[in-house]
Amino acid sequence: MAKGLFGGLKGMDAFGKTTEDVKVKTRTGAFLTILSAAIILAFSTMEFIDYRRVYTDTSIVVDKSRGEKLTVHMNITFPRVPCYLLSLDVMDISGETQRDLTHNILKARLDTKGKAVPGSYSADLQNDLDKMNAATAEGYCGSCYGGLEPESGCCNTCEEVRTAYVNRGWSFSNPDAIEQCKSEGWSDKLKEQANEGCNISGRIRVNKVIGNIHLSPGRSFQTSSRNFYELVPYLRDDGNRHDFSHTIHQFSFEGDDEYDVNKARAGRDMKERLGIGKNPLDGAVGRTSKAQYMFQYFLKVVSTQFRTLDGKTINTHQYSATHFERDLSDGGQSDTPQNVHIQHGVTGVPGAFFNFEISPILVLHADTRQSFAHFLTSTCAIVGGVLTVASLLDSVLFATTRALKKSGVWH
């Protein structure tokens, strides 16, 4: 019964067989078989390589992050601005202002040849002095000489007196008249460093809003909602040439994920693979011979997210940059080479200023790879397609050869 049932299924066989007795083997068929095997092997190898290759899909979405902070990583050299004159300030549209930043910032004094002065790494001038404050008697309370007193009510060091003056809105132009400065030899230190340069490097945290980073001479202070700078020491005619020529070795915006070593490495690898490993300002050089000269950089920061095959998500940032230079010695008015008169509505300050804006979009780079099912399907299609075409070609050639032989054309 079962035999009869399964025997009836033979009529549904779509793959009819022929016996060895009726099979005809030809040299043309052998050649097509070898050729088909070579084509299948080549195409299958290409498909396997394509299956193992990692692709990066790029898409753009709206950046929905809120309340984040950016880390600005910088390394800039000013060959003709001493470290005691260089001040780093950050302010943003939210009203937050960070003046004379020293946390996570390293200043290195440079000699006239651009070499680091041994043992000169410091956050400010006070660290370079001989710690004179440690030798003062207990209970000593120095005068602030009319400056804005700190919470302690005392100015025990020259640096504290200088800060009190700046906070009051006064210029600190005559340190020789200050007792603390005389005892510390402050003027001698300044004269010693007057012809030096400075390298400033480190990381600063800023809000993810429109803001400015100022690298300017002297301490800044605020009066009537406007920022002013203590420029007297910088502009003083002491025989030393000061200007804000500079070289930007590194300037980048980083995300919190890049503090993780593994994520930072994965992010760098993806940047290199996509050709975006170098920041626009890395290696930029600004040159001037004038003391009253301002460099402005306008940056558009774009949030970027990388997604790797192993499930890591790295949040970082890219930016585009344009720059503008301005000679301040013309009093805000100048003429272009085309004789067009230009008048600036806002007075400027010597220095290098980085103005950054935040883009509302998020660029997403995701690593992808073909699925195994896709690879298997493609391989089967290659094998089946090549064999089918070869079979058709062999049938045509065989039939043509037989017809020619029967007609007597081909002997």
C-alpha positions in Angstrom: 0.0 0.0 0.0 2.7 2.4 1.1 4.8 1.4 -1.9 2.0 2.2 -4.2 1.4 5.6 -2.5 5.0 6.7 -2.8 5.2 5.2 -6.2 2.5 7.6 -7.4 4.6 10.6 -6.3 7.1 9.9 -9.1 4.9 11.7 -11.5 5.6 15.0 -9.6 9.4 14.7 -10.0 10.7 18.0 -11.6 14.2 16.7 -11.9 14.1 13.9 -14.5 17.1 11.6 -14.7 18.9 10.0 -17.5 20.9 6.9 -17.4 24.6 6.8 -18.1 23.9 4.9 -21.3 22.2 7.9 -22.9 24.6 10.6 -21.6 27.0 12.1 -24.2 30.2 13.8 -23.0 31.9 16.3 -25.2 35.1 18.5 -25.1 32.9 21.6 -25.4 31.0 20.5 -22.3 34.2 19.8 -20.4 35.5 23.3 -21.3 32.2 24.9 -20.2 32.3 23.0 -16.9 35.8 24.2 -16.1 34.9 27.8 -17.1 31.7 27.6 -15.0 33.6 26.4 -11.9 36.2 29.2 -12.3 33.4 31.8 -12.6 31.5 30.4 -9.6 34.7 30.4 -7.5 35.6 34.0 -8.5 32.1 35.4 -7.9 31.7 33.5 -4.6 35.0 34.8 -3.4 34.0 38.4 -4.2 30.7 37.9 -2.5 32.4 36.5 0.6 34.8 39.5 0.7 31.8 41.8 0.4 30.0 39.9 3.2 33.0 40.5 5.5 33.5 44.2 4.6 32.2 46.8 7.1 30.1 49.6 5.6 29.3 52.9 7.3 25.8 54.3 6.9 25.5 58.0 7.4 22.3 59.7 8.3 21.2 63.1 9.7 18.7 63.5 12.5 17.6 66.3 14.9 19.9 66.6 17.9 17.6 66.1 20.9 20.2 66.2 23.6 19.7 68.7 26.4 21.9 70.0 29.2 25.1 68.6 27.9 28.6 70.1 28.2 31.4 70.1 25.7 35.1 69.5 26.4 37.4 71.8 24.4 40.8 70.3 24.0 43.4 72.9 22.9 47.1 73.2 22.4 48.2 76.7 21.2 51.6 78.4 21.1 52.1 82.2 21.3 55.8 82.9 20.6 55.7 86.5 21.6 53.2 86.7 24.5 54.6 85.8 28.0 52.6 83.4 30.1 52.0 86.0 32.8 50.2 88.2 30.2 48.1 85.4 28.7 44.6 85.0 30.0 42.0 82.4 29.1 38.3 83.4 29.5 35.1 81.6 28.5 31.6 83.2 28.3 28.4 82.0 26.7 24.9 83.2 25.8 23.4 81.8 29.0 25.4 84.5 30.9 28.0 82.1 32.4 31.5 83.6 32.5 34.7 81.8 33.5 37.6 84.3 33.9 41.3 83.5 33.8 40.9 79.8 33.8 43.7 77.7 35.3 42.0 74.4 36.2 43.1 71.6 33.8 45.2 74.3 31.9 48.9 74.1 31.6 51.1 77.1 30.6 54.7 76.5 29.5 57.1 79.4 29.2 59.1 79.4 25.9 62.4 81.1 25.2 63.1 83.2 22.2 63.9 80.0 20.2 60.6 78.4 21.0 62.1 75.9 23.5 60.4 75.2 26.8 62.1 76.9 29.8 63.1 74.1 32.2 60.8 73.8 35.3 58.5 76.5 34.0 55.2 74.5 33.7 52.7 76.4 35.7 49.1 77.5 35.8 49.9 81.1 36.6 52.8 83.4 37.5 52.5 82.8 41.3 53.5 79.1 40.9 56.8 80.3 39.3 57.7 82.5 42.2 59.6 81.2 45.2 56.5 80.6 47.3 57.3 83.8 49.2 53.9 83.6 50.8 55.0 80.6 52.8 57.6 82.6 54.6 55.2 85.3 55.9 54.5 85.4 59.5 51.2 83.9 60.8 48.5 86.4 61.2 49.8 88.7 58.5 47.1 90.5 56.5 48.4 92.5 53.6 46.6 95.5 52.2 44.7 95.3 48.9 45.5 99.0 48.2 41.9 100.0 47.4 41.2 97.0 45.3 38.2 94.7 45.7 39.1 92.7 48.7 38.6 88.9 48.7 36.5 87.1 51.3 39.4 86.9 53.7 39.8 90.7 53.5 43.6 90.3 53.0 45.9 90.4 50.0 49.0 88.6 51.1 50.6 88.1 47.7 51.3 90.3 44.7 48.9 88.1 42.6 46.1 88.7 45.1 46.7 92.4 44.9 46.6 92.3 41.2 43.4 90.3 41.2 41.8 92.8 43.6 42.8 95.6 41.2 41.3 93.9 38.2 38.1 93.0 40.0 37.8 96.6 41.0 38.2 97.6 37.3 41.6 99.2 37.8 44.8 98.6 35.8 47.7 97.0 37.6 50.4 99.2 36.1 52.9 99.9 38.9 53.8 96.8 40.9 56.9 98.4 42.3 54.7 100.5 44.6 53.1 97.4 46.1 54.8 95.9 49.2 53.9 92.3 48.4 55.2 92.7 44.8 58.5 94.2 46.0 59.1 91.4 48.5 58.4 88.8 45.9 60.6 90.4 43.3 57.6 90.5 41.0 58.9 93.2 38.7 62.2 91.4 38.2 60.3 88.2 37.3 58.2 90.1 34.8 61.3 91.7 33.2 62.9 88.3 33.0 60.0 86.8 31.2 59.1 89.9 29.1 60.6 88.5 25.8 59.4 85.0 26.3 56.5 83.1 24.6 53.9 80.8 26.0 52.3 77.5 25.1 48.9 76.9 26.6 47.3 73.5 26.6 44.6 71.5 28.4 40.9 70.9 28.5 38.1 73.2 29.4 34.4 72.5 30.0 31.8 74.7 28.3 28.0 74.7 28.0 26.6 73.3 24.8 25.3 76.7 23.8 26.6 79.7 21.8 29.8 80.9 23.4 33.2 82.4 23.1 36.7 81.4 24.2 39.1 84.3 24.6 42.9 84.1 24.7 43.8 87.7 25.4 46.5 89.8 27.2 45.9 90.6 30.9 43.1 89.9 33.2 39.5 90.7 32.2 36.9 92.4 34.3 33.3 93.5 33.9 31.9 97.0 34.1 28.4 98.0 33.1 27.7 94.6 31.6 30.7 94.9 29.3 34.0 93.1 29.4 37.3 95.0 29.7 40.9 93.8 29.6 44.0 95.0 31.5 46.1 95.9 28.5 48.6 98.2 30.1 51.3 95.5 30.7 50.8 94.2 27.2 51.0 97.5 25.4 53.7 99.1 27.6 56.7 100.2 25.6 59.4 98.3 27.4 61.5 97.4 24.3 59.9 94.0 23.9 57.9 93.0 20.9 54.5 91.6 21.8 51.9 90.3 19.3 49.4 87.5 19.1 51.0 85.5 16.3 50.2 81.9 17.1 50.2 78.3 16.0 47.2 76.0 16.8 48.6 72.5 17.3 45.2 71.1 18.4 41.7 72.4 18.8 38.9 70.0 19.1 35.5 69.5 20.7 35.1 66.3 22.6 32.2 64.4 24.2 32.1 62.7 27.6 32.3 59.3 25.9 35.9 60.1 24.8 37.0 60.0 28.4 36.5 56.2 28.1 39.8 54.8 26.6 38.1 52.0 24.7 35.4 54.3 23.3 37.9 57.0 22.4 40.0 54.4 20.5 36.9 53.2 18.6 35.9 56.8 17.8 39.4 57.6 16.5 39.4 54.5 14.3 36.0 55.4 12.8 37.2 59.0 12.2 40.3 57.8 10.4 38.2 55.4 8.3 35.8 58.2 7.3 38.6 60.7 6.6 37.6 63.1 9.4 40.3 62.4 11.8 41.9 65.8 11.5 40.2 68.9 12.9 40.0 72.0 10.7 42.1 74.2 12.9 44.9 71.6 13.7 48.1 73.1 12.3 46.6 76.5 11.6 49.0 79.5 11.8 48.2 83.1 12.5 50.9 85.7 11.8 51.2 89.4 12.5 53.8 92.0 13.5 51.4 94.4 15.2 50.7 94.4 18.9 47.1 95.6 18.4 45.9 92.8 16.1 42.9 90.5 16.6 42.3 87.0 15.3 38.8 85.7 15.3 37.7 82.1 14.5 34.0 81.3 13.9 33.2 77.7 14.5 30.0 75.7 13.8 29.9 72.6 16.1 28.0 69.6 14.9 27.2 66.7 17.2 28.3 63.3 15.9 27.5 59.8 17.0 29.4 56.6 16.0 27.8 53.2 16.4 30.2 50.2 16.1 29.4 46.6 15.2 30.0 45.5 18.8 27.3 47.8 20.1 29.4 50.7 21.3 27.9 54.2 21.0 30.4 57.1 21.0 29.2 60.7 21.1 31.7 63.3 19.9 31.7 66.5 17.8 32.9 67.9 14.6 33.2 71.5 13.5 33.7 73.7 10.6 35.8 76.9 10.9 36.2 80.3 9.2 38.5 83.0 10.4 38.8 86.8 10.3 41.7 89.1 11.1 41.5 92.7 12.1 44.1 95.4 12.6 43.0 97.5 15.7 45.5 100.3 15.2 43.3 102.0 12.6 40.7 102.9 15.2 37.9 100.8 13.7 38.0 102.3 10.2 39.9 101.0 7.2 39.9 100.7 3.5 40.0 97.5 1.4 42.4 97.1 -1.6 39.4 97.9 -3.7 39.2 101.3 -1.9 36.0 100.3 -0.1 35.7 102.1 3.2 34.9 99.8 6.2 33.9 100.9 9.6 33.6 98.5 12.5 30.8 99.1 15.0 32.5 97.3 17.8 35.9 98.0 19.2 38.3 95.1 19.4 40.9 93.7 21.8 44.2 92.1 20.8 44.1 88.3 21.1 42.7 85.1 19.6 39.0 84.7 19.9 37.1 81.4 19.2 33.3 82.0 18.7 31.4 78.7 18.5 27.8 78.0 17.7 25.9 74.7 18.1 24.2 73.1 15.1 20.7 71.6 15.7 21.5 68.4 13.8 23.1 65.2 14.8 25.2 63.3 12.2 24.9 59.5 12.8 27.6 57.1 11.5 26.7 53.4 12.0 28.8 50.4 11.0 26.9 47.7 9.2 27.6 44.4 7.5 25.7 42.1 5.2 23.7 39.4 6.9 24.7 35.7 6.5 21.3 35.0 4.9 22.1 37.6 2.3 25.5 36.0 1.6 24.0 32.6 1.4 21.2 33.7 -1.0 23.7 35.6 -3.2 26.0 32.5 -3.4 23.1 30.2 -4.3 22.1 32.7 -7.0 25.6 32.8 -8.4 25.9 29.0 -8.5 22.4 28.4 -10.0 22.7 31.3 -12.5 26.1 30.3 -13.9 25.2 26.6 -14.2 21.9 27.4 -15.9 23.6 29.7 -18.4 26.3 27.2 -19.0 23.7 24.4 -19.5 21.8 26.5 -22.1 25.0 27.3 -23.9 26.1 23.7 -24.0 22.7 22.6 -25.3 22.8 25.2 -28.1 26.4 24.2 -29.1 25.6 20.5 -29.0 22.4 20.9 -31.0 24.2 23.1 -33.6 27.1 20.6 -33.9 24.7 17.7 -34.5 22.8 19.6 -37.1 25.9 20.6 -39.0 27.2 17.0 -39.0 23.9 15.7 -40.3 23.8 18.2 -43.2 27.3 17.2 -44.1 28.8 20.7 -43.6 30.9 19.6 -40.7 32.8 16.4 -41.1 
